[in-house]
Amino acid sequence: MKRLLSLTLLLLLATPVASQEDVAQQQAQLDKLSREIQQRQAKLSKAQVAKDGLQAELRRTDKAISDSAQALKGQQRALAKSEATLAELGQRQSELEASQRRQRDQLAAQVRTAWMSGGQDHTALLLGNDDPATLERMLVYYQYLNQARIDAIEALKATAAELASVISQQQQERDRQADLLRQQERERSRLAERQKERQTALAKLERQLQRDSNQLALMQEDREVLERAITEALEALARSATLDGLADSKGRLPWPTSGKVSKGFGSHREGQLKWNGWLMSAPAGREIKAISAGQVVFADWLRGFGLVVVVDHGEHYLSLYGHTQALLKQVGDDVKPGEVIALTGSSGGLRQPGLYFEIRHRGRAVDPKPYLKKG
């Protein structure tokens, strides 16, 4: 803050009051800055649209992932059901294999029974028997035996066919499960990759938006500062137009306070330095008065000068009052000739109470003596 005040006073003392040309330059800077702000805002708007699009796509991807997760749950339920089906088919396969073994055993037993008759030709046995009752029984027996063989063979064929079908169904079910799992995993991987890409792009865009927003905020602050500077410069021009400066009052201006000049303008100070004004000795608390009409443009503490008041008198004339004990005016206050603006003191490290007084014209210190009444 102290450094800012020092720079402010330095500019006040070193730079003449703003001219119409200065204001025009500032206005040109403001116009350029406004255009840059519009461009930045347009860029931000475009980036925001892109961000909204990415967010919408990210929402769609999230929804697709959610749908995929739900589908995966459904697939898992289907797989669980499929596993149960496989278990049932496995059980049926075991039953069929056992049935097949029994049927083979029965068929083998029937074949053995057929040959237990001694391996004789059945037709010869029938023709060689004259007893009708015996013949009838033998016919029935052989018919039964043949039908039993036929039934056993057909049952064995049916069992073998069903067993083959069950084994085929099991393989198909396992293949279907594996295919479902592969499809689901591919879809999940694809969606996860797309989500990652969108999140990366969104994060990058948000960082760019943040940088652009920060830059825009700084530019808007600069514009506000420049607008205030233009306003203040225009006000200063308006004030300067109503102030007559000090040139026409040379030799007739009152002293800022009563006291003795202990260090005159241009006298040796320290090293190669010289005094740019008067150092006046005066008791602490004595009134300090404005030498002419003007406006207070600085009123604060400044290193090396203590409490300082600077008054703009127009026509690029300034008067400075330093090492005061108290400031009685604020920046922006209008003052009349002879109006009390401060009290003498020793602020800023002055060894003895008094007043440091300067007159400046167009940024350069001038000797106060020709401007003031003879003391």
C-alpha positions in Angstrom: 0.0 0.0 0.0 2.8 2.4 0.9 4.6 1.6 -2.3 1.3 2.3 -4.3 1.0 5.6 -2.5 4.6 6.5 -3.3 4.0 5.7 -7.0 0.8 7.7 -7.0 2.5 10.8 -5.6 5.4 10.3 -8.0 3.1 10.3 -10.9 1.2 13.3 -9.6 4.4 15.3 -9.2 6.2 14.1 -12.4 3.2 14.1 -14.8 1.2 17.2 -15.9 -2.5 17.1 -15.6 -4.1 14.8 -18.3 -4.6 16.4 -21.7 -7.3 15.8 -24.3 -4.7 13.7 -26.2 -4.1 11.6 -23.1 -7.8 11.0 -22.7 -8.1 10.1 -26.4 -5.2 7.6 -26.0 -6.9 6.0 -23.0 -10.2 5.8 -24.8 -8.4 4.0 -27.7 -6.9 1.6 -25.2 -10.3 1.1 -23.7 -11.9 0.4 -27.1 -9.2 -2.1 -27.9 -9.6 -3.8 -24.5 -13.4 -3.9 -25.0 -12.9 -5.6 -28.3 -10.5 -8.1 -26.8 -13.0 -8.8 -24.0 -15.8 -9.4 -26.6 -13.5 -11.8 -28.4 -12.6 -13.6 -25.1 -16.3 -13.8 -24.2 -17.2 -15.2 -27.6 -14.4 -17.8 -27.2 -15.7 -18.6 -23.7 -19.3 -18.9 -25.1 -18.0 -21.3 -27.8 -16.0 -23.3 -25.3 -19.1 -23.4 -23.0 -21.2 -24.8 -25.9 -18.5 -27.5 -26.5 -18.4 -28.2 -22.8 -22.2 -28.6 -22.7 -22.0 -31.0 -25.7 -19.3 -33.0 -24.0 -21.3 -33.2 -20.8 -24.4 -34.3 -22.7 -22.3 -37.0 -24.4 -20.8 -38.0 -21.1 -24.4 -38.2 -19.6 -25.3 -40.4 -22.6 -22.2 -42.6 -22.0 -23.0 -42.9 -18.3 -26.6 -43.9 -19.2 -25.2 -46.4 -21.7 -22.9 -47.8 -19.1 -25.8 -48.0 -16.6 -27.9 -49.8 -19.2 -24.9 -52.1 -19.9 -24.6 -52.8 -16.2 -28.3 -53.6 -16.0 -27.9 -55.8 -19.1 -24.9 -57.5 -17.5 -27.1 -58.2 -14.4 -29.7 -59.8 -16.7 -27.0 -61.8 -18.5 -25.7 -63.0 -15.1 -29.2 -64.1 -14.2 -29.5 -65.8 -17.6 -26.1 -67.4 -17.0 -27.2 -68.6 -13.6 -30.3 -70.1 -15.2 -28.2 -71.6 -18.0 -25.9 -73.2 -15.4 -29.0 -74.7 -13.8 -30.1 -76.0 -17.2 -26.6 -77.4 -17.7 -26.8 -79.1 -14.3 -30.2 -80.6 -15.3 -28.8 -81.8 -18.7 -25.8 -83.3 -16.9 -28.1 -85.2 -14.5 -30.2 -86.4 -17.5 -26.9 -87.4 -19.3 -26.0 -89.5 -16.2 -29.4 -91.1 -16.1 -29.3 -91.9 -19.9 -25.9 -93.4 -19.6 -27.0 -95.6 -16.8 -30.2 -96.6 -18.7 -28.0 -97.3 -21.8 -25.8 -99.7 -19.7 -28.9 -101.5 -18.4 -30.4 -101.8 -21.9 -27.2 -103.2 -23.2 -27.1 -105.7 -20.3 -30.7 -106.8 -21.0 -30.0 -107.2 -24.7 -27.0 -109.3 -24.0 -29.1 -111.4 -21.6 -31.7 -112.0 -24.3 -29.0 -113.0 -26.7 -27.6 -115.5 -24.2 -31.2 -116.9 -23.5 -31.7 -117.4 -27.2 -28.6 -119.5 -27.4 -29.3 -121.5 -24.3 -31.7 -123.5 -26.3 -28.7 -125.3 -27.7 -28.3 -123.2 -30.8 -30.8 -125.3 -32.7 -32.6 -123.9 -35.7 -36.0 -122.6 -34.5 -37.8 -123.6 -37.7 -36.5 -127.2 -37.4 -37.8 -127.3 -33.9 -41.2 -126.1 -34.8 -41.5 -128.5 -37.8 -40.3 -131.5 -35.8 -42.9 -131.1 -33.1 -46.3 -132.9 -33.7 -48.1 -131.7 -30.6 -50.2 -128.7 -31.5 -50.3 -127.3 -27.9 -46.5 -127.5 -27.7 -46.2 -125.9 -31.1 -48.4 -123.0 -30.1 -46.5 -122.4 -26.9 -43.2 -122.4 -28.8 -44.5 -119.9 -31.3 -45.7 -117.6 -28.6 -42.4 -117.9 -26.8 -40.3 -117.1 -29.9 -42.5 -114.2 -30.8 -42.1 -112.8 -27.4 -38.4 -113.2 -27.5 -38.1 -111.5 -30.9 -40.3 -108.6 -29.8 -38.2 -108.2 -26.6 -35.1 -108.0 -28.7 -36.7 -105.5 -31.0 -37.9 -103.4 -28.1 -34.5 -103.5 -26.4 -32.7 -102.5 -29.6 -35.2 -99.6 -30.2 -34.9 -98.4 -26.6 -31.2 -98.5 -26.9 -31.3 -96.5 -30.1 -33.7 -93.9 -28.5 -31.4 -93.6 -25.4 -28.4 -93.2 -27.6 -30.2 -90.5 -29.7 -31.4 -88.6 -26.6 -28.0 -88.8 -25.0 -26.4 -87.4 -28.1 -29.0 -84.6 -28.1 -28.3 -83.8 -24.5 -24.6 -83.6 -25.1 -25.2 -81.3 -28.1 -27.5 -79.1 -26.0 -24.9 -78.8 -23.3 -22.2 -77.7 -25.8 -24.5 -75.2 -27.4 -25.5 -73.8 -24.1 -21.8 -73.4 -23.1 -21.0 -71.8 -26.4 -23.9 -69.3 -25.9 -22.7 -68.5 -22.4 -19.2 -67.8 -23.6 -20.5 -65.6 -26.5 -22.7 -63.6 -24.2 -19.8 -63.0 -21.8 -17.5 -61.9 -24.6 -20.1 -59.5 -26.0 -20.8 -58.0 -22.6 -17.1 -57.6 -21.8 -16.4 -55.9 -25.2 -19.3 -53.5 -24.7 -18.3 -52.7 -21.2 -14.7 -52.0 -22.2 -15.8 -49.9 -25.2 -18.1 -47.8 -23.0 -15.5 -47.4 -20.3 -12.9 -46.2 -22.9 -15.4 -43.7 -24.3 -16.2 -42.5 -20.9 -12.5 -42.0 -20.1 -12.0 -40.1 -23.3 -14.9 -37.8 -22.6 -13.8 -37.2 -19.1 -10.3 -36.3 -20.3 -11.6 -34.0 -22.9 -14.0 -32.4 -20.4 -11.3 -31.9 -17.8 -9.1 -30.2 -20.5 -11.9 -28.0 -21.6 -12.7 -27.0 -18.0 -9.1 -26.1 -17.4 -9.1 -23.9 -20.5 -12.4 -22.4 -19.5 -11.0 -21.6 -16.0 -7.9 -20.0 -17.6 -10.0 -18.0 -20.0 -12.4 -16.9 -17.2 -9.5 -15.8 -15.1 -8.1 -13.9 -18.0 -11.4 -12.3 -18.8 -11.8 -11.3 -15.1 -8.4 -9.6 -15.2 -9.3 -7.9 -18.5 -12.6 -6.7 -17.0 -10.7 -5.3 -14.0 -8.3 -3.5 -16.3 -11.3 -2.1 -18.2 -12.8 -0.8 -15.0 -9.5 0.7 -13.9 -9.2 2.4 -17.4 -12.8 3.6 -17.3 -12.2 5.1 -13.9 -8.9 6.7 -15.1 -10.7 8.2 -18.1 -13.5 9.5 -15.9 -11.0 11.0 -13.5 -9.0 12.5 -16.3 -12.1 14.1 -17.8 -13.1 15.4 -14.4 -9.6 16.7 -13.9 -9.8 18.4 -17.3 -13.1 20.0 -16.3 -11.6 21.1 -13.0 -8.5 22.5 -14.7 -10.6 24.4 -17.0 -12.2 26.3 -14.1 -8.8 26.8 -12.2 -6.5 29.5 -13.3 -3.2 28.1 -12.1 -0.6 30.2 -10.4 1.0 32.1 -13.2 -1.3 35.2 -13.0 -0.9 35.3 -9.2 2.9 35.4 -9.2 4.2 37.5 -6.3 0.7 37.8 -4.7 0.1 34.4 -3.2 0.0 34.0 0.6 2.5 31.9 2.5 1.2 28.5 3.5 2.1 29.1 7.1 4.0 31.7 9.2 7.5 30.6 10.0 11.1 30.9 9.0 12.6 29.3 5.9 15.4 27.1 7.2 16.2 25.4 3.9 15.6 27.3 0.6 15.0 26.1 -2.9 18.1 24.6 -4.5 20.1 24.6 -1.3 22.3 21.6 -0.5 20.6 18.7 1.2 22.5 15.4 1.5 25.2 14.1 -0.9 24.4 15.4 -4.3 20.8 16.1 -3.4 19.3 19.6 -3.3 16.0 20.9 -1.8 13.2 21.1 -4.3 11.2 23.4 -2.1 11.2 25.2 1.3 11.7 23.6 4.7 10.0 26.0 7.1 10.4 26.0 10.9 7.1 26.4 12.8 5.7 25.2 16.1 3.7 22.0 15.9 -0.1 22.5 15.4 0.1 25.7 13.5 -2.4 26.1 10.6 -1.3 25.3 7.1 -3.4 27.1 4.4 -3.8 26.5 0.6 -1.9 29.2 -1.3 -4.6 29.3 -4.0 -7.9 27.7 -5.1 -7.7 24.1 -6.1 -8.6 20.5 -5.4 -6.8 18.0 -3.1 -5.4 15.2 -5.2 -3.3 13.4 -2.5 -3.7 13.2 1.2 -1.8 10.5 3.0 1.5 9.4 4.6 4.6 9.1 2.4 8.0 7.9 3.4 10.5 10.7 3.8 7.7 13.3 3.8 5.3 12.1 6.6 1.7 13.2 6.2 1.4 15.0 2.8 -1.3 17.1 1.1 -1.0 17.9 -2.6 -3.4 20.5 -4.2 -4.0 20.8 -8.0 -4.4 24.5 -9.0 -5.0 23.9 -12.7 -2.8 24.8 -15.7 -0.4 22.0 -14.6 0.4 23.7 -11.2 0.6 21.7 -8.0 1.5 22.7 -4.4 2.7 20.2 -1.8 2.7 20.4 2.0 4.7 17.8 3.9 5.7 16.7 7.4 2.3 17.8 8.7 0.9 16.8 12.1 -2.7 16.3 10.9 -4.5 16.3 7.5 -7.7 18.3 7.5 -8.7 17.5 3.9 -9.3 14.4 1.8 -8.7 13.6 -1.8 -11.3 15.2 -4.0 -12.0 18.1 -1.6 -12.1 21.6 -3.2 -10.2 24.3 -1.3 -10.4 28.0 -1.4 -7.4 30.4 -1.2 -6.3 30.6 2.5 -8.4 27.6 3.6 -6.8 25.5 6.3 -5.8 22.1 5.0 -3.4 20.7 7.6 -1.4 21.5 10.8 2.4 21.8 11.0 4.3 18.9 12.6 7.2 16.6 12.4 5.8 13.4 10.8 8.1 11.4 8.6 11.1 11.8 10.8 11.6 15.6 10.8 13.8 16.5 13.7 12.1 19.8 14.4 8.4 20.6 13.8 7.6 22.7 10.7 6.5 22.4 7.1 8.0 21.2 3.8 6.5 23.2 0.9 6.8 22.8 -2.9 5.4 24.3 -6.0 5.5 22.3 -9.2 4.7 23.2 -12.8 4.4 20.6 -15.5 6.0 18.0 -13.3 9.0 20.1 -12.3 9.8 21.7 -9.0 10.0 25.5 -9.2 11.2 28.1 -6.7 8.3 29.2 -4.5 9.8 32.6 -3.8 8.6 34.4 -7.0 5.1 33.2 -6.5 4.6 34.2 -2.8 4.2 37.6 -1.3 7.4 39.0 0.2 7.6 38.0 3.8 
